[in-house]
Amino acid sequence: MAMMMIKNAGGVGSKISVRGHEVMVDVPPAMDGQDRGPTPVDLLAGALGGCIAFYIARWCREANLPYEGLEIDMDYILDIEAHCVPGLSAVVRMPAGFPQERTQALLKVATSCTVHNTLCSLPKIEITVGGK
């Protein structure tokens, strides 16, 4: 299991530390934050987009298909009252030269990424409270 540490970074912001990398997480001032980084939900959408991009790039490299310049626009619906994200969307833009006849295969690859599969299977989440 991957291990990371999330520590309060002042106010409502947090710093995620994993394998020597750090990511600041915060919310906009309208939500009592200082907007020092993406929101947790931004990171959720970004994790999905990043995973899709990784799977596509790896598949294209193995199939000798062009992928340099691949772009993915991610969007999400945030239901403030229910405290959830009922929808995420990704628009994949492949570089010029990507064969259109491979689009269905590309969609199959994109929808088989680990984050997509995890979100679709509703993982068990365990939260405990421990002391120092």
Secondary structure, DSSP 8 states (H G I E B T S, - for coil): ----EEEE-STT-EEEEETTEEEEE---GGGTS---S--HHHHHHHHHHHHHHHHHHHHHHHHT---TT-EEEEEEEEETTTTEEEEEEEEEE--TT--GGGHHHHHHHHTTSHHHHHHHT-----------
